[in-house]
Amino acid sequence: MSPIHARFEFAPDRAAEFGWDGQAIVELEVDTVEEIVEYCEQFGDAIIDCTASVNGKVISASEFA
């Protein structure tokens, strides 16, 4: 299985905790959808939106936030 490309958008007041230079968008490559869910559960209070490319399809994971 190919790595999953996940894109997290963080609230402006929390972005500095996750990005650099206050950047609100952070992109990660993970191995499983479960990892994305874990990030959303752990940092849900700071996440505005999360999308991921899984097997060529874009999904929204923000409902886990």
Backbone bond lengths (Angstrom), bond angles and torsions (degrees), N, CA, C in turn:
res aa  C-N    CA-C-N  psi(-1)  N-CA   C-N-CA  omega(-1)  CA-C   N-CA-C  phi
1 M - - - 1.455 - - 1.524 109.47 -
2 S 1.304 116.35 138.96 1.463 122.48 178.79 1.518 110.39 -73.09
3 P 1.329 116.67 152.85 1.460 118.86 174.70 1.532 110.41 -59.55
4 I 1.295 115.71 151.92 1.462 121.97 178.98 1.517 107.88 -98.70
5 H 1.312 116.38 128.82 1.464 122.45 179.23 1.528 107.87 -93.36
6 A 1.329 116.67 114.45 1.465 121.78 -178.69 1.524 109.99 -112.60
7 R 1.318 115.23 140.88 1.467 121.36 -179.00 1.529 107.75 -125.24
8 F 1.320 116.02 117.60 1.458 123.06 -179.42 1.520 109.59 -107.34
9 E 1.323 116.53 133.17 1.466 121.39 172.98 1.517 107.26 -109.91
10 F 1.326 115.26 123.12 1.456 121.25 -177.69 1.525 111.25 -102.63
11 A 1.317 115.42 151.44 1.458 121.71 177.36 1.531 108.72 -59.53
12 P 1.336 117.28 142.63 1.467 120.35 -176.72 1.533 113.84 -54.73
13 D 1.323 116.85 -36.82 1.460 119.40 -178.40 1.532 112.82 -75.95
14 R 1.323 118.25 -8.69 1.472 122.19 -179.88 1.530 112.46 -117.91
15 A 1.327 117.48 -8.40 1.464 121.64 -173.28 1.527 113.00 -56.65
16 A 1.307 118.50 -36.91 1.464 121.32 -177.77 1.527 112.27 -62.07
17 E 1.322 117.26 -22.52 1.461 120.71 178.46 1.530 112.18 -72.61
18 F 1.330 117.37 -21.96 1.454 121.07 -171.38 1.523 114.02 -119.69
19 G 1.309 117.56 -30.31 1.460 121.80 -178.92 1.516 110.16 -110.19
20 W 1.287 115.06 -172.14 1.456 120.03 175.79 1.516 108.11 -115.00
21 D 1.300 116.31 149.27 1.461 123.03 -178.95 1.529 112.32 54.96
22 G 1.341 116.97 31.65 1.455 120.65 177.97 1.512 114.28 73.46
23 Q 1.327 117.17 12.62 1.461 121.56 -179.92 1.524 109.41 -62.40
24 A 1.332 117.18 130.17 1.461 122.09 -175.94 1.526 112.92 -86.17
25 I 1.329 118.78 -20.11 1.462 122.49 -178.20 1.526 109.31 -103.57
26 V 1.328 115.67 127.03 1.459 121.42 177.08 1.520 107.65 -126.80
27 E 1.320 116.33 130.03 1.458 121.32 -179.98 1.522 109.49 -111.18
28 L 1.325 115.16 137.68 1.459 121.80 179.79 1.519 109.58 -133.05
29 E 1.315 116.22 153.64 1.456 120.92 168.15 1.520 106.48 -109.36
30 V 1.325 115.44 127.26 1.456 121.57 179.65 1.529 108.50 -126.14
31 D 1.321 115.56 168.55 1.459 120.00 -177.68 1.524 113.78 -92.96
32 T 1.345 116.83 -27.19 1.462 119.34 -175.56 1.524 111.47 -138.37
33 V 1.318 115.82 157.41 1.458 121.56 174.89 1.523 109.43 -64.29
34 E 1.310 117.19 -32.42 1.462 121.22 178.97 1.524 111.87 -58.08
35 E 1.335 116.76 -35.61 1.469 119.98 177.07 1.525 110.97 -63.38
36 I 1.315 116.54 -39.41 1.467 120.75 178.31 1.520 109.58 -63.91
37 V 1.319 116.47 -45.16 1.466 121.09 178.89 1.531 109.77 -59.55
38 E 1.327 117.23 -42.52 1.468 120.71 178.88 1.528 111.29 -60.90
39 Y 1.334 117.43 -44.58 1.468 120.47 177.05 1.529 110.27 -60.24
40 C 1.323 116.22 -44.28 1.467 120.25 -179.18 1.529 111.35 -63.35
41 E 1.316 116.59 -40.47 1.466 119.99 178.69 1.528 111.32 -68.74
42 Q 1.314 116.68 -41.14 1.461 121.19 -177.17 1.530 112.40 -71.21
43 F 1.329 117.43 -39.32 1.464 121.20 -173.96 1.523 112.61 -116.70
44 G 1.317 116.84 20.56 1.464 122.38 -174.82 1.509 115.19 -54.24
45 D 1.336 117.01 -33.40 1.463 119.54 -179.19 1.523 112.03 -70.73
46 A 1.329 117.57 -13.07 1.461 121.25 -179.25 1.535 112.48 -108.30
47 I 1.340 117.09 -13.73 1.470 121.11 -174.75 1.522 110.90 -90.23
48 I 1.333 115.57 129.08 1.464 121.53 174.51 1.523 109.49 -89.02
49 D 1.339 116.38 -42.83 1.455 120.56 -177.25 1.524 109.04 -153.77
50 C 1.320 114.76 154.25 1.457 120.97 175.19 1.517 108.16 -145.85
51 T 1.320 115.57 127.39 1.459 120.91 174.33 1.526 107.98 -126.87
52 A 1.322 115.02 155.93 1.454 119.39 -179.60 1.513 109.79 -145.98
53 S 1.308 115.66 149.11 1.457 122.17 174.59 1.527 107.31 -100.79
54 V 1.332 115.15 111.82 1.459 121.31 -177.28 1.524 108.05 -121.53
55 N 1.315 116.29 116.12 1.470 121.85 -179.65 1.526 111.95 49.89
56 G 1.331 116.39 43.12 1.455 121.41 176.97 1.518 115.46 81.60
57 K 1.323 117.80 0.40 1.463 121.59 178.47 1.522 109.44 -113.75
58 V 1.331 115.71 139.51 1.464 120.71 177.87 1.521 108.07 -91.59
59 I 1.334 115.43 126.59 1.460 120.37 177.58 1.515 109.30 -120.95
60 S 1.313 116.27 153.07 1.460 122.27 174.85 1.505 107.77 -99.61
61 A 1.317 115.93 124.66 1.451 120.64 179.76 1.525 111.30 -105.95
62 S 1.318 117.99 6.65 1.456 120.19 -174.83 1.528 112.86 -66.73
63 E 1.333 118.60 -17.42 1.458 118.97 177.05 1.526 111.52 -68.34
64 F 1.340 117.49 -13.48 1.460 120.97 176.34 1.528 111.03 -87.36
65 A 1.327 116.42 -12.86 1.474 120.87 -177.02 1.510 109.59 -77.52
